[in-house]
Amino acid sequence: MQWSKRAQEIDSFKVMDLLARTNQLTNQGKDIIAMGAGEPDFATPPLVAAAGIAAIDSGQTKYTPATGIPQLKQAISDYYLSRYKVVVAPERVIVTNGASAGLLMVFSLLADAGKNILMTDPGYPCNKQFLRLVEAKAKLISVDQQVNFQLTPALVEQFWDNDSAGILVASPANPTGTMLSKEQLAQLANSVRDKGGALVVDELYHGLTYEEDAHSVLEVDQDAFVLNSFSKYFGMTGWRLGWAIVPENAIEPIERLAQNLFISPPTVAQYAALAAFEPKTIAELESRRWQFKERRDVLANGLAKLGFVIEAQPQGAFYLYVNASKFTDNSYEFCWSLLEEDGILVTPGIDFGQNDTNHMMRFSYTTSLENIHRALERLAKRLG
Ligand SMILES: Cc1ncc(COP(=O)(O)O)c(C=O)c1O
């Protein structure tokens, strides 16, 4: 039997091999400080977990409408009004099986076979795979500190071609943590509108910003497609729940895609998520946010002192994307040796693209402050 070309072409994450080795080493009793994960180390907030249990107890275990239960769509709509001061009709809220499903559906809607979507390199690696699945392409654009690792109208102008269907940006971005201002979002919206394309904005790390709050693209452009999730700020990665906000005219085709691809988002998770917007939950999440900030500051200072270069100010998410060229020309090998010799798991740059990624590494600060101090001591011993 032969697997499809499509399946053969989908890459694995290199960090998964490192993770498998981490598990082996941990089972052997080695003390590994894990800074590879793309998920908060905090548990799901207690009220959310309790609401999930109550949902099971009361038999909320059947399919729901394909785009989510009305109460949750309304709660998300209310959240946009209170947080961003934008009116989003609940019908435009599409509850999804994580943002992953949202991305797959939005790309399925926007990109025919052979079409492309412009996005940054480095960037979140699954995006190009979702496009590959629908026989379309990610047009990867190398970005650096000059542009804060984000797309600009000039880059859109330069790289847009006859097959381009839209652009995808993320703010804050994975792996760099850089953000787009309201003005920058508006400028990108204008340039994509001029081209007749779609603007897709990944807002997954909203809430996890440490200098100023992130702006939603919906504050400046109601035609944009927004992806968000309960995974990151809300600490619900394993519940597999996210949402998309789509323009009015996209509701009907997205609903058909949702019906056919997923039937419905997970029911228990949807009822649990109703408690995510409770003031008590938000208070807990805000306290976590300030813990992340402290971790970021300690880690960023420590890494800079050692000679890692943080090329653009990481304003959000829980990652530091660092240039390690003082120590290596092969950050993948370097990550292996950090794991084997120093007991630190870090994600190699290669997982985020091809753009100078042999010099780059991503540290997640999804571990305790104490562990961050210990990791810095280990690095100092080796590199200092
Ligand atoms: C930028 C970005 N987008 C989307 C996702 C997918 O998240 P989920 O499917 O858990 O909502 C991730 C996960 O790491 C991410 O970092």
The ligand as an ORCA input file, in Angstrom:
! r2SCAN-3c Opt
* xyz 0 1
  C      -0.030     30.312     16.793
  C      -0.881     29.102     17.073
  N      -2.024     28.931     16.375
  C      -2.798     27.852     16.578
  C      -2.460     26.872     17.507
  C      -3.406     25.700     17.699
  O      -3.996     25.731     18.980
  P      -5.281     24.922     19.441
  O      -5.672     23.999     18.358
  O      -4.864     24.212     20.708
  O      -6.342     25.937     19.745
  C      -1.272     27.002     18.235
  C      -0.848     25.966     19.191
  O       0.265     25.930     19.668
  C      -0.459     28.161     18.024
  O       0.685     28.354     18.691
*
